[in-house]
Amino acid sequence: MYFSPNMRGAALMSASMAGFALNDTALKYGGADLGLFQAIFIRGLFATAIMAIFAYFLGTFKHVPRARDLRLIGLRSVAEIGATLAFLTALFNLPLANLTAILQALPLSIALAAAIFFNEPLGHRRITAILIGFIGVLIIVRPGFAEFSAYSLLGLVAVAFVTLRDLTARQLSPSVASVLVAFVASIAITLTGAIGVVLTQTWRPPTLFEFGTLALAAVFLMIGYCCAVATMRIGDVAIVSSFRYTVMLWAITLGWLVFGDIPDLWTFLGICIILLAGLFTIWRERKLAKKTKH
């Protein structure tokens, strides 16, 4: 049976989103009682070990980036640390679907930041889509209402840090291997977890279940990462990117099956608004890219 590049790319993107959603679920389920920094540290040990094996066999360590790229990798790692701390604190205190939905504002945030800092074109249609998307976020967060949780704001902080991370990554030279960038970030996050445990927590030996769950989270994280890298090399990027929103299906399903969380109607409305705004932004970027080629 023949599968077109777009079909293979869509399948890989969906698998990537499943990996990330399963990582979040395993981390929330097995790490919440350990505390933020201990959970980060234990998962980081597994993730860094797996990443090191990948990097070694790909020959990543043979190539040393230039000084400019090293500075950018450092800045990206700082942004990754900020995103991880904000996201996981929110993850341990919010329904999985709600937090995942807030993070779907990321393409809108990146488009806005790229226009502000890099003068990338941003027409009135995309500005409208961004504003509508952030209205969807406000519907989910609901500031000023009884359902409001301050942890939702940490989801927005995570979006800001991930935006900085991704825009920094755009400035890296094409010769810098993605695996090396991810490996450095993984080391930085793991060290942050270790320092956080020493300064703010009392180490509690994890149970075998907690240890296994966090190891599984690291495996799911690496599956998500590897599929995401492969996705960008197959098919039409604009078409394939639209399948990133399958993460919402995984988040809602896993949140219900594992934690018994069912989003209310307002949350569903906010999710739909964010997804539609994001899909329109992807479609518009594809259309503009075609015009540029011609």
C-alpha positions in Angstrom: 0.0 0.0 0.0 1.4 3.4 -1.0 1.4 6.3 1.5 2.1 9.7 0.1 4.8 11.9 1.8 2.0 14.1 3.3 0.3 11.0 4.8 3.5 9.7 6.3 4.3 13.2 7.6 0.8 13.5 9.2 1.2 10.0 10.8 4.6 11.0 12.2 3.2 14.3 13.5 0.3 12.5 15.2 2.7 10.0 16.7 4.9 12.9 18.0 1.9 14.5 19.6 0.9 11.2 21.2 4.4 10.8 22.6 4.4 14.3 24.1 0.9 13.8 25.6 1.8 10.4 27.1 5.0 12.0 28.5 2.9 14.7 30.2 0.4 12.1 31.5 3.1 9.8 32.9 4.9 12.7 34.5 1.8 14.1 36.1 0.7 10.6 37.3 4.1 9.4 38.6 5.9 12.7 39.6 3.4 14.9 41.4 4.0 13.3 44.8 7.8 13.5 44.4 7.8 17.3 44.0 8.7 19.4 41.0 12.5 19.3 41.1 12.9 15.6 42.0 10.5 14.6 39.2 12.5 16.8 36.8 15.8 15.4 37.9 14.8 11.7 37.7 13.1 12.0 34.3 16.1 14.1 33.2 18.5 11.4 34.0 16.7 8.9 31.7 16.1 11.5 29.0 19.7 12.7 28.9 21.0 9.1 28.8 18.8 8.2 25.9 19.7 11.5 24.1 23.4 10.8 24.7 23.1 7.4 23.0 21.4 9.0 20.0 24.0 11.8 19.8 26.9 9.3 20.0 25.7 7.0 17.2 24.8 10.0 15.0 28.3 11.4 15.5 26.9 14.6 16.9 29.8 15.2 19.4 32.4 15.3 16.5 31.3 18.7 15.5 31.8 21.7 17.8 29.4 24.7 17.0 30.8 28.2 16.5 30.9 30.7 19.4 27.8 32.5 18.2 25.9 29.2 18.0 27.1 28.2 21.5 25.7 31.4 22.9 22.3 30.8 21.1 22.3 27.2 22.4 22.9 28.6 25.9 20.0 31.1 25.6 17.7 28.4 24.2 18.6 26.2 27.2 17.7 29.0 29.6 14.4 29.4 27.9 13.8 25.6 28.0 14.4 25.6 31.7 11.9 28.4 32.2 9.4 26.7 30.1 9.8 23.4 31.9 9.5 24.9 35.4 6.4 26.9 34.4 4.8 24.0 32.5 5.3 21.3 35.0 4.2 23.4 37.9 1.0 24.1 36.0 0.7 20.4 34.9 0.7 19.2 38.5 -2.1 21.6 39.4 -4.4 21.8 36.3 -6.4 19.4 34.2 -4.2 18.0 31.4 -6.6 19.2 28.6 -6.8 22.7 29.9 -3.1 23.2 30.0 -2.5 21.5 26.7 -5.2 23.8 25.1 -3.4 26.9 26.5 -0.2 25.8 24.9 -1.9 25.5 21.5 -1.6 29.3 21.4 2.1 28.8 20.7 1.9 29.1 16.8 0.0 32.4 17.3 2.5 33.6 19.9 5.5 32.8 17.6 3.9 34.5 14.6 3.3 37.7 16.7 6.8 37.6 18.3 8.5 37.0 14.9 6.7 40.1 13.5 7.7 42.2 16.4 11.4 41.2 16.8 12.3 40.0 13.2 10.0 42.2 11.1 8.3 39.2 9.5 5.2 40.2 7.6 2.0 40.0 9.5 -1.2 41.0 7.6 -4.5 42.0 9.1 -5.9 38.6 8.6 -3.2 36.9 10.7 -3.4 39.7 13.3 -7.2 39.0 13.5 -6.5 35.2 13.8 -4.0 35.9 16.6 -6.4 38.1 18.6 -9.2 35.5 18.2 -6.9 32.7 19.3 -6.0 34.6 22.5 -9.7 35.2 23.1 -9.9 31.4 23.1 -7.1 31.3 25.7 -9.0 33.8 27.9 -12.1 31.7 27.7 -10.2 28.7 29.0 -8.3 30.7 31.7 -11.3 32.8 32.7 -9.6 35.5 34.8 -12.0 37.1 37.3 -14.4 34.1 37.4 -14.8 31.4 40.1 -13.2 28.8 37.8 -10.0 30.8 37.5 -6.7 29.2 38.6 -3.5 31.2 39.0 -1.7 28.1 37.6 -3.3 28.9 34.2 -1.1 31.9 34.1 1.9 29.7 34.4 0.7 28.0 31.2 0.9 31.4 29.5 4.4 31.9 31.0 5.4 28.5 29.5 4.1 29.7 26.1 6.3 32.9 26.4 9.4 30.8 27.2 8.7 28.3 24.4 8.3 31.2 22.0 11.7 32.6 23.1 13.2 29.0 22.8 11.8 28.5 19.2 12.8 31.9 17.9 16.3 31.4 19.3 16.5 28.1 17.6 15.6 29.8 14.3 18.8 31.8 14.5 21.1 28.8 14.8 23.3 27.8 11.8 21.9 25.0 9.7 25.0 22.9 10.5 24.1 22.7 14.2 22.5 19.3 14.8 19.1 19.3 16.4 20.1 16.3 18.6 23.0 18.4 20.1 20.7 21.3 20.9 18.2 19.0 22.6 21.0 17.2 24.5 22.4 20.4 26.0 18.9 21.5 27.0 18.3 18.1 28.6 21.5 18.4 30.6 20.6 22.0 31.7 17.1 20.9 32.8 18.5 17.9 34.7 21.0 20.0 36.5 18.2 22.5 37.4 16.3 19.7 38.9 19.3 18.6 41.0 20.0 22.1 42.2 16.3 22.6 43.0 16.2 19.4 45.1 19.3 20.5 47.1 17.9 24.0 47.7 14.2 23.5 48.2 13.3 19.9 48.8 14.2 16.9 51.0 15.1 13.9 48.8 12.6 11.1 49.1 13.5 7.8 47.6 11.1 7.2 44.7 9.0 4.0 44.8 9.6 1.5 42.1 6.3 2.6 40.4 7.3 6.3 40.5 10.8 5.4 39.1 9.3 3.3 36.3 6.7 5.9 35.4 9.3 8.7 35.1 11.5 6.4 33.0 8.5 5.7 30.8 7.9 9.5 30.6 11.4 9.9 29.3 10.9 7.3 26.6 7.6 8.9 25.5 9.4 12.3 25.4 12.2 10.9 23.1 9.6 9.2 20.9 7.8 12.5 20.6 11.0 14.4 19.8 12.3 11.8 17.2 9.0 11.8 15.4 8.9 15.6 15.4 12.3 15.8 13.8 11.4 13.2 11.2 8.1 15.0 10.5 9.8 18.2 9.3 11.6 16.3 6.6 8.6 14.6 5.1 5.7 16.2 3.1 4.3 19.7 3.0 5.2 21.5 6.2 2.0 23.5 6.3 -0.2 20.4 5.8 1.8 18.2 8.3 1.9 21.0 10.9 -1.9 21.1 11.1 -1.8 17.6 12.6 0.0 19.0 15.7 -3.4 19.8 17.0 -4.1 16.0 17.4 -2.4 16.5 20.8 -5.8 17.9 22.0 -7.5 14.6 21.3 -4.8 12.8 23.2 -4.9 15.2 26.1 -8.7 15.1 26.5 -8.7 11.3 26.2 -5.8 10.7 28.6 -7.1 13.3 31.0 -10.5 11.5 31.1 -9.1 7.9 31.3 -6.3 8.5 33.8 -7.4 11.4 35.9 -11.2 11.5 35.4 -11.1 15.1 34.0 -13.7 16.2 31.5 -13.4 19.7 30.2 -16.5 21.9 30.6 -18.4 23.5 27.7 -16.5 26.8 28.1 -13.2 25.0 27.9 -14.3 23.1 24.8 -15.4 26.4 23.2 -12.0 28.0 24.0 -10.2 24.9 22.5 -12.2 25.1 19.3 -11.4 28.8 18.9 -7.7 28.3 19.5 -7.5 25.4 17.0 -9.4 27.3 14.3 -7.2 30.4 14.7 -4.1 28.2 14.6 -5.2 26.3 11.5 -6.0 29.5 9.8 -2.6 30.9 10.6 -0.9 27.8 9.2 -3.1 28.0 6.0 -2.3 31.7 5.6 1.5 31.1 6.0 1.3 28.3 3.4 -0.5 30.6 1.0 2.0 33.4 1.5 4.9 31.0 1.0 3.5 29.9 -2.3 3.1 33.6 -3.4 6.8 34.2 -2.5 7.9 31.2 -4.6 6.1 32.5 -7.6 
